[in-house]
Amino acid sequence: MASSLAPDRSPAQQQMRVDHEALLLMLSYVEAECARLGAPEAARHAALAAALLPQIQPGGWGGPRRGLPQ
């Protein structure tokens, strides 16, 4: 099975990207389930947690990040 990750990234960078994407998926699932169960505040907290995760730039983890002082 071919990976959608860029081949020029190190295995550690690839693993960090996979972990980041998995965490985002889990938080979105938790948000949706909380909303479905009628817990809007818990859903909002899950959404806020997902929003607070650092954004991964297309170039990887080492480059400058938007919104942070350089």
Phi and psi restraints in degrees (range 20) as a CNS / XPLOR table:
assign (resid 1 and name C) (resid 2 and name N)
       (resid 2 and name CA) (resid 2 and name C) 1.0 -78.8 20.0 2
assign (resid 2 and name N) (resid 2 and name CA)
       (resid 2 and name C) (resid 3 and name N) 1.0 142.4 20.0 2
assign (resid 2 and name C) (resid 3 and name N)
       (resid 3 and name CA) (resid 3 and name C) 1.0 -88.7 20.0 2
assign (resid 3 and name N) (resid 3 and name CA)
       (resid 3 and name C) (resid 4 and name N) 1.0 145.2 20.0 2
assign (resid 3 and name C) (resid 4 and name N)
       (resid 4 and name CA) (resid 4 and name C) 1.0 -85.1 20.0 2
assign (resid 4 and name N) (resid 4 and name CA)
       (resid 4 and name C) (resid 5 and name N) 1.0 -1.4 20.0 2
assign (resid 4 and name C) (resid 5 and name N)
       (resid 5 and name CA) (resid 5 and name C) 1.0 -81.4 20.0 2
assign (resid 5 and name N) (resid 5 and name CA)
       (resid 5 and name C) (resid 6 and name N) 1.0 149.0 20.0 2
assign (resid 5 and name C) (resid 6 and name N)
       (resid 6 and name CA) (resid 6 and name C) 1.0 -64.4 20.0 2
assign (resid 6 and name N) (resid 6 and name CA)
       (resid 6 and name C) (resid 7 and name N) 1.0 134.7 20.0 2
assign (resid 6 and name C) (resid 7 and name N)
       (resid 7 and name CA) (resid 7 and name C) 1.0 -69.5 20.0 2
assign (resid 7 and name N) (resid 7 and name CA)
       (resid 7 and name C) (resid 8 and name N) 1.0 -17.5 20.0 2
assign (resid 7 and name C) (resid 8 and name N)
       (resid 8 and name CA) (resid 8 and name C) 1.0 -85.6 20.0 2
assign (resid 8 and name N) (resid 8 and name CA)
       (resid 8 and name C) (resid 9 and name N) 1.0 4.0 20.0 2
assign (resid 8 and name C) (resid 9 and name N)
       (resid 9 and name CA) (resid 9 and name C) 1.0 -89.9 20.0 2
assign (resid 9 and name N) (resid 9 and name CA)
       (resid 9 and name C) (resid 10 and name N) 1.0 149.2 20.0 2
assign (resid 9 and name C) (resid 10 and name N)
       (resid 10 and name CA) (resid 10 and name C) 1.0 -71.5 20.0 2
assign (resid 10 and name N) (resid 10 and name CA)
       (resid 10 and name C) (resid 11 and name N) 1.0 159.7 20.0 2
assign (resid 10 and name C) (resid 11 and name N)
       (resid 11 and name CA) (resid 11 and name C) 1.0 -57.4 20.0 2
assign (resid 11 and name N) (resid 11 and name CA)
       (resid 11 and name C) (resid 12 and name N) 1.0 -35.6 20.0 2
assign (resid 11 and name C) (resid 12 and name N)
       (resid 12 and name CA) (resid 12 and name C) 1.0 -66.2 20.0 2
assign (resid 12 and name N) (resid 12 and name CA)
       (resid 12 and name C) (resid 13 and name N) 1.0 -41.4 20.0 2
assign (resid 12 and name C) (resid 13 and name N)
       (resid 13 and name CA) (resid 13 and name C) 1.0 -65.5 20.0 2
assign (resid 13 and name N) (resid 13 and name CA)
       (resid 13 and name C) (resid 14 and name N) 1.0 -40.8 20.0 2
assign (resid 13 and name C) (resid 14 and name N)
       (resid 14 and name CA) (resid 14 and name C) 1.0 -61.9 20.0 2
assign (resid 14 and name N) (resid 14 and name CA)
       (resid 14 and name C) (resid 15 and name N) 1.0 -43.8 20.0 2
assign (resid 14 and name C) (resid 15 and name N)
       (resid 15 and name CA) (resid 15 and name C) 1.0 -65.0 20.0 2
assign (resid 15 and name N) (resid 15 and name CA)
       (resid 15 and name C) (resid 16 and name N) 1.0 -39.3 20.0 2
assign (resid 15 and name C) (resid 16 and name N)
       (resid 16 and name CA) (resid 16 and name C) 1.0 -63.3 20.0 2
assign (resid 16 and name N) (resid 16 and name CA)
       (resid 16 and name C) (resid 17 and name N) 1.0 -40.3 20.0 2
assign (resid 16 and name C) (resid 17 and name N)
       (resid 17 and name CA) (resid 17 and name C) 1.0 -66.2 20.0 2
assign (resid 17 and name N) (resid 17 and name CA)
       (resid 17 and name C) (resid 18 and name N) 1.0 -43.4 20.0 2
assign (resid 17 and name C) (resid 18 and name N)
       (resid 18 and name CA) (resid 18 and name C) 1.0 -62.1 20.0 2
assign (resid 18 and name N) (resid 18 and name CA)
       (resid 18 and name C) (resid 19 and name N) 1.0 -44.9 20.0 2
assign (resid 18 and name C) (resid 19 and name N)
       (resid 19 and name CA) (resid 19 and name C) 1.0 -62.0 20.0 2
assign (resid 19 and name N) (resid 19 and name CA)
       (resid 19 and name C) (resid 20 and name N) 1.0 -42.1 20.0 2
assign (resid 19 and name C) (resid 20 and name N)
       (resid 20 and name CA) (resid 20 and name C) 1.0 -62.0 20.0 2
assign (resid 20 and name N) (resid 20 and name CA)
       (resid 20 and name C) (resid 21 and name N) 1.0 -47.1 20.0 2
assign (resid 20 and name C) (resid 21 and name N)
       (resid 21 and name CA) (resid 21 and name C) 1.0 -64.2 20.0 2
assign (resid 21 and name N) (resid 21 and name CA)
       (resid 21 and name C) (resid 22 and name N) 1.0 -38.6 20.0 2
assign (resid 21 and name C) (resid 22 and name N)
       (resid 22 and name CA) (resid 22 and name C) 1.0 -65.3 20.0 2
assign (resid 22 and name N) (resid 22 and name CA)
       (resid 22 and name C) (resid 23 and name N) 1.0 -41.2 20.0 2
assign (resid 22 and name C) (resid 23 and name N)
       (resid 23 and name CA) (resid 23 and name C) 1.0 -64.8 20.0 2
assign (resid 23 and name N) (resid 23 and name CA)
       (resid 23 and name C) (resid 24 and name N) 1.0 -41.3 20.0 2
assign (resid 23 and name C) (resid 24 and name N)
       (resid 24 and name CA) (resid 24 and name C) 1.0 -61.7 20.0 2
assign (resid 24 and name N) (resid 24 and name CA)
       (resid 24 and name C) (resid 25 and name N) 1.0 -42.0 20.0 2
assign (resid 24 and name C) (resid 25 and name N)
       (resid 25 and name CA) (resid 25 and name C) 1.0 -63.9 20.0 2
assign (resid 25 and name N) (resid 25 and name CA)
       (resid 25 and name C) (resid 26 and name N) 1.0 -42.2 20.0 2
assign (resid 25 and name C) (resid 26 and name N)
       (resid 26 and name CA) (resid 26 and name C) 1.0 -64.1 20.0 2
assign (resid 26 and name N) (resid 26 and name CA)
       (resid 26 and name C) (resid 27 and name N) 1.0 -42.7 20.0 2
assign (resid 26 and name C) (resid 27 and name N)
       (resid 27 and name CA) (resid 27 and name C) 1.0 -66.6 20.0 2
assign (resid 27 and name N) (resid 27 and name CA)
       (resid 27 and name C) (resid 28 and name N) 1.0 -37.0 20.0 2
assign (resid 27 and name C) (resid 28 and name N)
       (resid 28 and name CA) (resid 28 and name C) 1.0 -67.9 20.0 2
assign (resid 28 and name N) (resid 28 and name CA)
       (resid 28 and name C) (resid 29 and name N) 1.0 -35.4 20.0 2
assign (resid 28 and name C) (resid 29 and name N)
       (resid 29 and name CA) (resid 29 and name C) 1.0 -65.0 20.0 2
assign (resid 29 and name N) (resid 29 and name CA)
       (resid 29 and name C) (resid 30 and name N) 1.0 -45.1 20.0 2
assign (resid 29 and name C) (resid 30 and name N)
       (resid 30 and name CA) (resid 30 and name C) 1.0 -61.6 20.0 2
assign (resid 30 and name N) (resid 30 and name CA)
       (resid 30 and name C) (resid 31 and name N) 1.0 -43.0 20.0 2
assign (resid 30 and name C) (resid 31 and name N)
       (resid 31 and name CA) (resid 31 and name C) 1.0 -59.1 20.0 2
assign (resid 31 and name N) (resid 31 and name CA)
       (resid 31 and name C) (resid 32 and name N) 1.0 -48.3 20.0 2
assign (resid 31 and name C) (resid 32 and name N)
       (resid 32 and name CA) (resid 32 and name C) 1.0 -63.7 20.0 2
assign (resid 32 and name N) (resid 32 and name CA)
       (resid 32 and name C) (resid 33 and name N) 1.0 -41.7 20.0 2
assign (resid 32 and name C) (resid 33 and name N)
       (resid 33 and name CA) (resid 33 and name C) 1.0 -67.6 20.0 2
assign (resid 33 and name N) (resid 33 and name CA)
       (resid 33 and name C) (resid 34 and name N) 1.0 -39.7 20.0 2
assign (resid 33 and name C) (resid 34 and name N)
       (resid 34 and name CA) (resid 34 and name C) 1.0 -63.3 20.0 2
assign (resid 34 and name N) (resid 34 and name CA)
       (resid 34 and name C) (resid 35 and name N) 1.0 -42.9 20.0 2
assign (resid 34 and name C) (resid 35 and name N)
       (resid 35 and name CA) (resid 35 and name C) 1.0 -63.1 20.0 2
assign (resid 35 and name N) (resid 35 and name CA)
       (resid 35 and name C) (resid 36 and name N) 1.0 -41.9 20.0 2
assign (resid 35 and name C) (resid 36 and name N)
       (resid 36 and name CA) (resid 36 and name C) 1.0 -63.6 20.0 2
assign (resid 36 and name N) (resid 36 and name CA)
       (resid 36 and name C) (resid 37 and name N) 1.0 -36.0 20.0 2
assign (resid 36 and name C) (resid 37 and name N)
       (resid 37 and name CA) (resid 37 and name C) 1.0 -83.0 20.0 2
assign (resid 37 and name N) (resid 37 and name CA)
       (resid 37 and name C) (resid 38 and name N) 1.0 -1.9 20.0 2
assign (resid 37 and name C) (resid 38 and name N)
       (resid 38 and name CA) (resid 38 and name C) 1.0 84.2 20.0 2
assign (resid 38 and name N) (resid 38 and name CA)
       (resid 38 and name C) (resid 39 and name N) 1.0 31.3 20.0 2
assign (resid 38 and name C) (resid 39 and name N)
       (resid 39 and name CA) (resid 39 and name C) 1.0 -117.7 20.0 2
assign (resid 39 and name N) (resid 39 and name CA)
       (resid 39 and name C) (resid 40 and name N) 1.0 76.0 20.0 2
assign (resid 39 and name C) (resid 40 and name N)
       (resid 40 and name CA) (resid 40 and name C) 1.0 -63.4 20.0 2
assign (resid 40 and name N) (resid 40 and name CA)
       (resid 40 and name C) (resid 41 and name N) 1.0 -34.1 20.0 2
assign (resid 40 and name C) (resid 41 and name N)
       (resid 41 and name CA) (resid 41 and name C) 1.0 -67.6 20.0 2
assign (resid 41 and name N) (resid 41 and name CA)
       (resid 41 and name C) (resid 42 and name N) 1.0 -40.6 20.0 2
assign (resid 41 and name C) (resid 42 and name N)
       (resid 42 and name CA) (resid 42 and name C) 1.0 -65.1 20.0 2
assign (resid 42 and name N) (resid 42 and name CA)
       (resid 42 and name C) (resid 43 and name N) 1.0 -38.9 20.0 2
assign (resid 42 and name C) (resid 43 and name N)
       (resid 43 and name CA) (resid 43 and name C) 1.0 -62.8 20.0 2
assign (resid 43 and name N) (resid 43 and name CA)
       (resid 43 and name C) (resid 44 and name N) 1.0 -41.8 20.0 2
assign (resid 43 and name C) (resid 44 and name N)
       (resid 44 and name CA) (resid 44 and name C) 1.0 -63.7 20.0 2
assign (resid 44 and name N) (resid 44 and name CA)
       (resid 44 and name C) (resid 45 and name N) 1.0 -40.0 20.0 2
assign (resid 44 and name C) (resid 45 and name N)
       (resid 45 and name CA) (resid 45 and name C) 1.0 -65.0 20.0 2
assign (resid 45 and name N) (resid 45 and name CA)
       (resid 45 and name C) (resid 46 and name N) 1.0 -39.8 20.0 2
assign (resid 45 and name C) (resid 46 and name N)
       (resid 46 and name CA) (resid 46 and name C) 1.0 -63.9 20.0 2
assign (resid 46 and name N) (resid 46 and name CA)
       (resid 46 and name C) (resid 47 and name N) 1.0 -40.9 20.0 2
assign (resid 46 and name C) (resid 47 and name N)
       (resid 47 and name CA) (resid 47 and name C) 1.0 -64.6 20.0 2
assign (resid 47 and name N) (resid 47 and name CA)
       (resid 47 and name C) (resid 48 and name N) 1.0 -40.6 20.0 2
assign (resid 47 and name C) (resid 48 and name N)
       (resid 48 and name CA) (resid 48 and name C) 1.0 -64.9 20.0 2
assign (resid 48 and name N) (resid 48 and name CA)
       (resid 48 and name C) (resid 49 and name N) 1.0 -39.5 20.0 2
assign (resid 48 and name C) (resid 49 and name N)
       (resid 49 and name CA) (resid 49 and name C) 1.0 -61.3 20.0 2
assign (resid 49 and name N) (resid 49 and name CA)
       (resid 49 and name C) (resid 50 and name N) 1.0 -42.5 20.0 2
assign (resid 49 and name C) (resid 50 and name N)
       (resid 50 and name CA) (resid 50 and name C) 1.0 -65.1 20.0 2
assign (resid 50 and name N) (resid 50 and name CA)
       (resid 50 and name C) (resid 51 and name N) 1.0 -38.4 20.0 2
assign (resid 50 and name C) (resid 51 and name N)
       (resid 51 and name CA) (resid 51 and name C) 1.0 -68.4 20.0 2
assign (resid 51 and name N) (resid 51 and name CA)
       (resid 51 and name C) (resid 52 and name N) 1.0 -25.9 20.0 2
assign (resid 51 and name C) (resid 52 and name N)
       (resid 52 and name CA) (resid 52 and name C) 1.0 -83.9 20.0 2
assign (resid 52 and name N) (resid 52 and name CA)
       (resid 52 and name C) (resid 53 and name N) 1.0 -10.0 20.0 2
assign (resid 52 and name C) (resid 53 and name N)
       (resid 53 and name CA) (resid 53 and name C) 1.0 -65.3 20.0 2
assign (resid 53 and name N) (resid 53 and name CA)
       (resid 53 and name C) (resid 54 and name N) 1.0 143.0 20.0 2
assign (resid 53 and name C) (resid 54 and name N)
       (resid 54 and name CA) (resid 54 and name C) 1.0 -64.4 20.0 2
assign (resid 54 and name N) (resid 54 and name CA)
       (resid 54 and name C) (resid 55 and name N) 1.0 143.6 20.0 2
assign (resid 54 and name C) (resid 55 and name N)
       (resid 55 and name CA) (resid 55 and name C) 1.0 -79.9 20.0 2
assign (resid 55 and name N) (resid 55 and name CA)
       (resid 55 and name C) (resid 56 and name N) 1.0 135.0 20.0 2
assign (resid 55 and name C) (resid 56 and name N)
       (resid 56 and name CA) (resid 56 and name C) 1.0 -90.9 20.0 2
assign (resid 56 and name N) (resid 56 and name CA)
       (resid 56 and name C) (resid 57 and name N) 1.0 122.9 20.0 2
assign (resid 56 and name C) (resid 57 and name N)
       (resid 57 and name CA) (resid 57 and name C) 1.0 -78.2 20.0 2
assign (resid 57 and name N) (resid 57 and name CA)
       (resid 57 and name C) (resid 58 and name N) 1.0 154.2 20.0 2
assign (resid 57 and name C) (resid 58 and name N)
       (resid 58 and name CA) (resid 58 and name C) 1.0 -55.5 20.0 2
assign (resid 58 and name N) (resid 58 and name CA)
       (resid 58 and name C) (resid 59 and name N) 1.0 -29.0 20.0 2
assign (resid 58 and name C) (resid 59 and name N)
       (resid 59 and name CA) (resid 59 and name C) 1.0 -79.8 20.0 2
assign (resid 59 and name N) (resid 59 and name CA)
       (resid 59 and name C) (resid 60 and name N) 1.0 -5.1 20.0 2
assign (resid 59 and name C) (resid 60 and name N)
       (resid 60 and name CA) (resid 60 and name C) 1.0 112.9 20.0 2
assign (resid 60 and name N) (resid 60 and name CA)
       (resid 60 and name C) (resid 61 and name N) 1.0 -164.2 20.0 2
assign (resid 60 and name C) (resid 61 and name N)
       (resid 61 and name CA) (resid 61 and name C) 1.0 -85.7 20.0 2
assign (resid 61 and name N) (resid 61 and name CA)
       (resid 61 and name C) (resid 62 and name N) 1.0 -18.1 20.0 2
assign (resid 61 and name C) (resid 62 and name N)
       (resid 62 and name CA) (resid 62 and name C) 1.0 -84.5 20.0 2
assign (resid 62 and name N) (resid 62 and name CA)
       (resid 62 and name C) (resid 63 and name N) 1.0 -14.6 20.0 2
assign (resid 62 and name C) (resid 63 and name N)
       (resid 63 and name CA) (resid 63 and name C) 1.0 -81.4 20.0 2
assign (resid 63 and name N) (resid 63 and name CA)
       (resid 63 and name C) (resid 64 and name N) 1.0 174.6 20.0 2
assign (resid 63 and name C) (resid 64 and name N)
       (resid 64 and name CA) (resid 64 and name C) 1.0 -65.9 20.0 2
assign (resid 64 and name N) (resid 64 and name CA)
       (resid 64 and name C) (resid 65 and name N) 1.0 149.3 20.0 2
assign (resid 64 and name C) (resid 65 and name N)
       (resid 65 and name CA) (resid 65 and name C) 1.0 -107.5 20.0 2
assign (resid 65 and name N) (resid 65 and name CA)
       (resid 65 and name C) (resid 66 and name N) 1.0 141.1 20.0 2
assign (resid 65 and name C) (resid 66 and name N)
       (resid 66 and name CA) (resid 66 and name C) 1.0 -63.2 20.0 2
assign (resid 66 and name N) (resid 66 and name CA)
       (resid 66 and name C) (resid 67 and name N) 1.0 137.7 20.0 2
assign (resid 66 and name C) (resid 67 and name N)
       (resid 67 and name CA) (resid 67 and name C) 1.0 86.3 20.0 2
assign (resid 67 and name N) (resid 67 and name CA)
       (resid 67 and name C) (resid 68 and name N) 1.0 -8.1 20.0 2
assign (resid 67 and name C) (resid 68 and name N)
       (resid 68 and name CA) (resid 68 and name C) 1.0 -106.1 20.0 2
assign (resid 68 and name N) (resid 68 and name CA)
       (resid 68 and name C) (resid 69 and name N) 1.0 140.8 20.0 2
assign (resid 68 and name C) (resid 69 and name N)
       (resid 69 and name CA) (resid 69 and name C) 1.0 -63.7 20.0 2
assign (resid 69 and name N) (resid 69 and name CA)
       (resid 69 and name C) (resid 70 and name N) 1.0 141.8 20.0 2
